[in-house]
Amino acid sequence: MNQKPPPPFSCTYTPQVPALLHGLGCSIALSTYQAGKVVFLSAKDDQSLSQLPRNFEKAMGVAEDPKTDRLAIACLNQVLVFRNSQQLAAHYPKSPNVYDAMYMPRAAYFTGPLDIHDVHFDADGGLIAVNTLFSCLMKVDDAYNFTPVWQPHFVDRIAPEDRCHLNGLAMEEGRPRYVTAFSQGNERQSWRENITKTGIVMDVESNTVLAEGLAMPHSPTLINGELYVLTSATGELVRIDRTTGEKEVMASFGGFVRGMSFHEDYLFIGLSKIREKSKTFGMLAGELINNQAGIAVFHLPTRSKVGVIQYQSSVEEIYDVHVIKGKRKPNIINPKDPVHADGVTLPDTTFWRQPSKDGND
């Protein structure tokens, strides 16, 4: 008898995960460019999870500005900005009194296909992104497709050549501080030559290499003043000494790690399947024994693995993982969904527009 394939977004999880999210009062947003989705994961209670997948073409970096309650998502050709309305959430016509946050589309920046990876809000509420195609950090605004604001010292020209595969960005006090790249190459896609040995972390302020010899570093993150990165090709969480550049392996997850977010002592780390047919990444399939997509939960103070989510369908490659703090059941409306036009917000009130009795608006 042929076994039925699992339904879309089927996943299993250890009992600790819903209990932890429920106790922390937070949700997780993950982006998967492979599936073209951003998925919100929340705890129904302390025993089960719920998921809310939304379509976003080539979803990559996810950023949050808690001061203004905004989210930003880097997509194929644009960066989208959303703002939360608790009032719209409470009166959402399809599911009233279900969601405690409703992220509504508020702006779209048409960047073109820049292969944007990480994106962050800065101290002024603007957006800074990693422009991987042009090997630089960029300002996201409505003046140009992008405005370069920093490039590695070894990249001699802003050109659409993905020279070093610049990918990750860590902010400090609202300013770019550290980036990750796969190499110090200065030619078109030269990073592909030896991807497991040439990765670097750079200090943006001094424009110098802080650490090198890393295996496909991603997701640099500052936690309590200390710098952490994920080395995707070895499946490890690594701490980098900010003064000496010395590396300390904190944990090994046995899979392709990318996407990391920290909340109250816990790290939520993305795991992706290996593209075995890829000339660049296929070589890793035999090295990483955990060829599974999902999210690992790691307790940083005790260096303990405390839970995992594993996908059986739909999600194979995760780019970003972001903890949405203080939101137990958030929703997000894609601007391509017509319902977004019915949600109206003003400085002092909100309402859902209702069709007239004759069927016309």
BELCOR-V581326 format. One record per backbone hydrogen bond with DSSP energy under -1.0 kcal/mol. CO is the residue of the C=O (numbers start at 0). NH is the residue of the N-H. If there is no record, write none. Layout:
co=CO nh=NH
co=CO nh=NH
//
This chain:
co=6 nh=9
co=9 nh=311
co=9 nh=312
co=11 nh=309
co=13 nh=16
co=14 nh=18
co=15 nh=19
co=16 nh=20
co=17 nh=21
co=18 nh=22
co=19 nh=23
co=20 nh=24
co=20 nh=25
co=26 nh=323
co=27 nh=40
co=28 nh=321
co=29 nh=38
co=30 nh=318
co=31 nh=35
co=31 nh=36
co=35 nh=55
co=36 nh=31
co=37 nh=53
co=38 nh=29
co=39 nh=51
co=40 nh=27
co=41 nh=49
co=47 nh=43
co=47 nh=44
co=49 nh=41
co=51 nh=39
co=53 nh=37
co=55 nh=58
co=56 nh=75
co=60 nh=73
co=62 nh=71
co=64 nh=67
co=64 nh=68
co=64 nh=69
co=68 nh=83
co=69 nh=64
co=70 nh=81
co=71 nh=62
co=72 nh=79
co=73 nh=59
co=76 nh=111
co=77 nh=74
co=78 nh=108
co=79 nh=72
co=80 nh=105
co=80 nh=106
co=81 nh=70
co=82 nh=103
co=84 nh=88
co=85 nh=89
co=86 nh=90
co=88 nh=91
co=89 nh=96
co=94 nh=97
co=100 nh=330
co=101 nh=84
co=102 nh=332
co=103 nh=82
co=106 nh=80
co=108 nh=78
co=108 nh=110
co=111 nh=113
co=113 nh=132
co=116 nh=60
co=117 nh=129
co=119 nh=127
co=121 nh=124
co=125 nh=121
co=126 nh=139
co=127 nh=119
co=128 nh=137
co=129 nh=116
co=129 nh=131
co=130 nh=135
co=132 nh=161
co=135 nh=130
co=136 nh=148
co=136 nh=149
co=137 nh=128
co=138 nh=146
co=146 nh=138
co=149 nh=136
co=151 nh=154
co=158 nh=160
co=160 nh=188
co=163 nh=181
co=163 nh=182
co=166 nh=117
co=167 nh=179
co=169 nh=176
co=169 nh=177
co=171 nh=174
co=173 nh=122
co=174 nh=171
co=176 nh=203
co=177 nh=169
co=178 nh=201
co=179 nh=166
co=180 nh=199
co=186 nh=189
co=188 nh=191
co=189 nh=192
co=193 nh=196
co=198 nh=213
co=199 nh=180
co=200 nh=209
co=200 nh=210
co=201 nh=178
co=202 nh=206
co=202 nh=207
co=207 nh=202
co=210 nh=200
co=213 nh=198
co=213 nh=215
co=214 nh=232
co=215 nh=231
co=217 nh=229
co=220 nh=227
co=222 nh=225
co=225 nh=222
co=226 nh=239
co=227 nh=220
co=228 nh=237
co=229 nh=217
co=230 nh=233
co=230 nh=234
co=230 nh=235
co=234 nh=252
co=235 nh=230
co=236 nh=249
co=236 nh=250
co=237 nh=228
co=238 nh=247
co=240 nh=244
co=245 nh=240
co=247 nh=238
co=250 nh=236
co=253 nh=289
co=255 nh=271
co=258 nh=269
co=260 nh=267
co=262 nh=265
co=264 nh=299
co=265 nh=262
co=266 nh=297
co=267 nh=260
co=268 nh=295
co=269 nh=257
co=270 nh=293
co=273 nh=275
co=274 nh=277
co=277 nh=281
co=280 nh=283
co=281 nh=284
co=283 nh=286
co=283 nh=287
co=288 nh=290
co=289 nh=291
co=292 nh=310
co=293 nh=270
co=294 nh=308
co=295 nh=268
co=296 nh=305
co=296 nh=306
co=297 nh=266
co=298 nh=303
co=303 nh=298
co=306 nh=296
co=307 nh=13
co=308 nh=294
co=309 nh=11
co=312 nh=314
co=315 nh=272
co=319 nh=30
co=321 nh=28
co=323 nh=26
co=323 nh=326
co=328 nh=99
co=330 nh=102
co=333 nh=336
co=336 nh=339
co=337 nh=340
co=338 nh=341
co=341 nh=352
co=343 nh=350
co=348 nh=345
co=350 nh=343
co=355 nh=358
co=359 nh=355
//
